[in-house]
Amino acid sequence: MTKIVKIREHEIGSGAPCHVIAEIGMNHCGDISLGMEMIGAAAESGADAVKFQTFTAADLAMKNAPHYSLIKGMELDFDNHARLAECAKQYDVEFLSTPFSPAAVDLLERLNVAAYKIASMDVTHIPLIERVSKTKKPIILSTGMASSEEIKSALSIIDRHQSAVILLHCVSHYPCQEEHAQLNRIKSLQKAFGWNVGYSDHVQGIRAACAAVSMGACVVEKHFTIDRKLPGPDHAMSSDPKELSELVREIRSIEICLGIGKFGDAQSDRDQAPLFRRGIYAAEKILAGELVVPDMIKFVRPETSLRPEDAHKILGKKAVRTIDAETALDMDDVVII
């Protein structure tokens, strides 16, 4: 069984509730008021955490790249990060962010974030992984685009610094078609690496995310916006408040259905056993002194002190008293000879 990972008071892992992260990312479009409105909407929809991205355009792209000016307009300085973090605190949701450079980690450390997300594009960004690992805070590592060897290499750095990890299965298509979701990788990742595994969902709607939870995903990260019609690259594929609320409700219902996964006295149906299981009864009148033979007994409901597997204990034994038909038998009715 994988270990529980704690992000502040939240326990994440086997047996703990699925941690739902509303990925606001760059959907704020550089507008802090919009970002704070999204935090409030995500909290009211039931998210456990909101996640942003911490970068400068120069961290991500050359100035002549087609999308440089777009991401330049979405940069957030320290003061704006602090305002968003304070807003999240007021709404009682965890503030998380994905750093895209060691300098971004330094900024987030000043805010005392509780955990870090490493984007799938940066599984091979060794200097960044090294810097994040040195904080010794939990790391949510997305695995989209990554090979098994690349994941193993990243984990070796994280392990060296003894940081806890949650792997996220992810398919880096925006959006991702259902036939490409590959949810079976959740179990494959857990088996291969032994860490808790969650799911970063890029499939539109909630079906894939719900299926992921039923397969053991301990985290679900879902892109979030307050309006899919807003300008920007991710809004159209993001969940709005109505859909995120539905997702959270479904996840909590799935968790109730999954239960605790243990057999025994904790099973809710155990109290039905005496009613539905069989006991040993006299099929006919058995006279005192007679040997009990198979034709004299029957196995019917409800359960008694002797069950069908106990038949050998009384067959071939002498009845010590006359037993009327339809009477439950017990060991006091026979004498061992």
C-alpha positions in Angstrom: 0.0 0.0 0.0 1.3 3.4 -0.9 2.0 6.0 1.8 -0.2 8.9 2.7 1.1 12.2 1.5 0.2 15.3 3.5 -0.3 18.8 1.9 -0.9 20.8 5.1 -3.9 19.2 6.7 -5.0 17.3 3.6 -4.1 13.6 3.6 -3.7 12.2 0.0 -3.4 8.6 -0.9 -5.0 5.2 -0.3 -8.1 5.4 1.8 -8.1 9.3 1.8 -10.6 11.4 -0.2 -9.6 12.3 -3.7 -7.9 15.7 -3.7 -9.6 17.9 -6.4 -7.4 20.6 -7.9 -9.0 23.3 -10.0 -6.3 24.2 -12.6 -6.8 27.9 -13.2 -3.4 28.0 -14.8 -3.3 31.0 -17.1 -7.0 31.4 -17.4 -6.9 34.6 -15.4 -5.4 36.2 -18.5 -3.2 38.4 -16.4 -6.3 39.9 -14.7 -6.0 39.5 -10.9 -9.6 40.3 -10.2 -10.6 37.6 -12.6 -8.2 35.2 -11.0 -9.7 35.9 -7.5 -13.2 35.4 -8.9 -12.1 32.0 -10.2 -10.7 31.1 -6.8 -14.0 31.9 -5.2 -16.0 29.9 -7.8 -13.7 26.9 -7.6 -14.0 26.9 -3.8 -17.8 27.1 -4.0 -17.7 24.2 -6.5 -16.0 22.0 -3.9 -12.4 22.1 -5.1 -9.7 21.3 -2.4 -7.0 23.4 -4.1 -6.6 26.0 -6.9 -3.5 25.9 -9.0 -1.8 28.7 -11.0 1.4 28.9 -13.0 4.5 30.9 -12.0 6.7 32.0 -14.9 8.1 34.8 -17.0 7.7 34.6 -20.7 11.5 34.5 -20.9 11.4 31.3 -18.8 9.3 29.6 -21.4 10.0 30.8 -24.9 12.3 32.8 -27.2 11.0 36.3 -28.0 10.4 35.4 -31.6 8.2 32.4 -30.7 4.6 32.8 -31.9 3.1 32.6 -28.4 5.6 34.8 -26.6 3.5 37.9 -26.5 0.5 35.9 -25.3 2.2 34.4 -22.3 4.0 37.7 -21.6 0.6 39.2 -20.9 -0.1 36.5 -18.3 2.9 37.0 -16.1 2.2 37.5 -12.4 4.7 39.3 -10.1 5.2 38.5 -6.5 2.6 40.9 -5.2 -0.1 39.4 -7.5 0.9 35.9 -6.4 0.5 37.1 -2.8 -2.9 38.5 -3.5 -4.1 35.3 -5.1 -2.6 33.2 -2.2 -4.4 35.4 0.4 -7.6 35.1 -1.6 -7.3 31.3 -1.6 -6.7 31.3 2.2 -9.9 33.3 2.7 -11.8 30.8 0.7 -10.2 27.9 2.6 -8.7 26.3 -0.5 -5.0 25.4 -0.9 -3.0 27.7 -3.2 -0.7 25.8 -5.5 1.3 26.8 -8.5 3.5 25.2 -11.1 7.0 26.9 -11.3 8.7 27.0 -14.6 12.1 28.0 -13.4 14.3 27.9 -10.3 13.6 31.6 -9.8 9.8 30.8 -9.8 10.5 28.3 -7.0 12.2 31.1 -5.0 9.2 33.3 -5.5 6.8 30.6 -4.3 9.0 29.7 -1.3 8.5 33.3 -0.2 4.8 32.5 -0.1 5.4 29.3 1.8 3.4 27.1 -0.6 2.7 23.7 0.8 3.5 21.7 -2.3 4.8 22.0 -5.9 3.5 20.8 -9.2 6.0 19.9 -12.0 4.4 20.2 -15.4 4.8 17.2 -17.7 6.8 19.2 -20.2 9.5 19.6 -17.4 9.9 16.0 -16.4 13.4 16.3 -18.0 14.1 19.8 -16.6 16.7 18.5 -14.1 17.8 21.9 -12.7 14.1 22.7 -11.9 13.4 19.3 -10.4 16.5 19.6 -8.3 15.5 23.0 -7.0 12.0 21.9 -6.1 13.2 18.7 -4.5 15.5 20.7 -2.2 12.4 22.3 -0.6 11.6 18.8 0.7 7.9 19.6 0.1 5.5 17.2 -1.6 5.8 17.2 -5.4 3.0 16.5 -7.8 4.8 15.2 -10.9 2.8 15.1 -14.1 3.9 12.3 -16.5 2.4 13.3 -19.9 4.9 13.0 -22.8 7.4 11.3 -20.5 9.0 7.9 -21.0 9.4 5.4 -18.2 13.1 6.1 -18.1 12.5 9.9 -17.9 10.1 9.4 -15.0 12.6 7.2 -13.3 15.3 9.8 -13.7 13.2 12.5 -12.2 12.2 10.3 -9.3 15.8 9.5 -8.5 16.5 13.2 -8.0 13.4 13.6 -5.8 14.2 10.5 -3.8 17.7 11.8 -3.1 16.2 14.7 -1.4 13.5 12.6 0.4 10.6 14.5 -1.0 7.2 12.8 -1.2 5.7 12.4 -4.6 2.3 12.0 -6.2 2.5 11.0 -9.9 -0.2 12.3 -12.2 -1.2 10.3 -15.3 -1.6 12.8 -18.0 -2.1 12.8 -21.8 -0.7 16.1 -23.1 -3.4 16.8 -25.7 -5.6 19.9 -25.3 -8.3 18.6 -25.4 -7.7 14.9 -25.1 -10.1 12.6 -26.9 -11.6 9.8 -24.8 -9.9 7.1 -26.9 -6.5 8.5 -26.0 -7.1 8.9 -22.2 -5.3 5.6 -21.4 -6.6 5.4 -17.8 -5.1 2.0 -17.3 -1.8 3.8 -17.0 -2.9 4.9 -13.5 -2.4 1.3 -12.2 0.7 0.8 -14.4 2.4 3.9 -12.9 1.5 2.8 -9.3 2.9 -0.7 -10.0 6.0 0.6 -11.7 7.0 3.3 -9.3 5.2 2.6 -6.0 3.9 6.1 -5.4 0.4 7.4 -5.2 -1.0 8.2 -8.6 -3.6 10.8 -9.6 -5.0 12.1 -12.9 -4.6 15.3 -14.8 -7.7 15.4 -17.0 -7.8 17.0 -20.4 -10.8 15.1 -21.6 -13.9 17.3 -21.9 -16.7 16.5 -19.5 -16.4 14.5 -16.3 -16.6 10.9 -17.4 -12.8 10.3 -17.6 -12.1 11.9 -14.3 -14.8 9.9 -12.6 -13.5 6.7 -14.1 -10.0 7.6 -12.9 -11.2 7.9 -9.3 -12.8 4.5 -9.6 -9.4 3.1 -10.7 -7.7 4.6 -7.6 -6.6 8.1 -8.6 -5.9 10.0 -5.4 -5.8 13.4 -7.1 -7.9 14.8 -9.9 -6.7 18.0 -11.6 -9.1 19.7 -13.9 -8.7 22.9 -15.9 -11.2 25.5 -14.6 -12.7 28.7 -15.8 -15.8 30.8 -14.9 -16.7 31.1 -18.6 -15.7 28.9 -21.5 -16.2 31.8 -23.9 -13.5 33.9 -22.4 -10.5 34.5 -24.7 -7.4 32.4 -24.2 -6.2 28.9 -25.2 -7.6 26.8 -22.3 -11.0 28.2 -21.5 -12.9 26.2 -24.1 -11.6 22.9 -22.7 -12.0 23.9 -19.1 -14.7 23.0 -16.6 -17.0 25.8 -15.6 -18.4 26.0 -12.0 -21.5 23.9 -12.8 -19.4 21.1 -14.3 -16.8 21.2 -11.5 -19.5 21.0 -8.9 -21.0 18.0 -10.7 -17.5 16.4 -10.9 -16.9 16.9 -7.1 -20.4 15.4 -6.3 -19.7 12.4 -8.5 -16.3 11.8 -7.0 -17.7 11.9 -3.5 -20.4 9.5 -4.5 -17.9 7.1 -6.1 -15.8 7.2 -2.9 -18.9 6.1 -0.9 -19.5 3.3 -3.4 -15.8 2.2 -3.3 -15.8 1.9 0.5 -12.8 0.9 2.6 -11.9 -2.2 0.6 -11.7 -4.6 3.6 -13.5 -7.9 4.2 -14.8 -8.9 7.6 -16.9 -7.3 10.3 -16.7 -3.8 8.6 -18.8 -5.1 5.7 -22.3 -3.6 5.8 -23.8 -6.8 4.6 -22.5 -8.9 7.5 -25.6 -8.4 9.5 -27.6 -10.1 6.7 -25.7 -13.4 7.1 -27.9 -14.9 9.8 -31.1 -14.3 7.8 -29.8 -15.6 4.4 -27.4 -18.4 5.4 -28.5 -21.9 6.3 -28.6 -23.8 9.5 -29.1 -27.6 10.3 -32.7 -28.6 11.1 -34.4 -32.0 11.6 -36.1 -33.0 8.4 -38.2 -35.5 10.3 -38.8 -36.6 13.9 -35.6 -38.1 15.4 -36.2 -40.4 18.3 -34.0 -40.5 21.3 -31.3 -43.2 20.8 -31.4 -43.1 17.0 -28.3 -42.5 15.0 -28.5 -39.3 13.0 -28.2 -40.0 9.3 -28.3 -37.6 6.2 -32.0 -38.2 5.4 -32.9 -36.9 8.9 -31.5 -33.4 8.5 -31.9 -30.5 6.1 -30.0 -27.3 5.4 -32.4 -24.3 5.4 -32.7 -20.7 6.6 -32.2 -19.0 9.0 -28.7 -19.7 10.2 -28.3 -21.6 13.5 -25.4 -22.5 15.8 -24.7 -25.4 13.4 -24.1 -24.6 9.7 -23.9 -27.0 6.7 -20.2 -27.3 7.1 -20.8 -28.7 10.6 -22.9 -31.6 9.5 -20.0 -34.1 10.1 -20.2 -33.2 13.8 -23.7 -34.7 14.2 -24.0 -37.3 11.5 -23.5 -40.9 12.9 -24.0 -39.6 16.4 -26.8 -40.8 18.8 -29.7 -38.4 19.6 -29.9 -37.9 23.4 -33.5 -36.8 23.2 -36.4 -36.9 20.8 -36.2 -34.0 18.3 -39.3 -32.8 16.5 -39.2 -32.2 12.8 -38.3 -28.6 11.8 -36.3 -28.1 15.0 -32.9 -26.6 14.8 -30.1 -29.0 15.9 -27.1 -28.2 18.1 -24.4 -30.2 19.7 -26.4 -30.7 22.9 -28.8 -32.9 20.9 -26.3 -35.7 20.2 -23.8 -37.7 22.1 -20.4 -38.5 20.6 -20.0 -42.3 20.5 
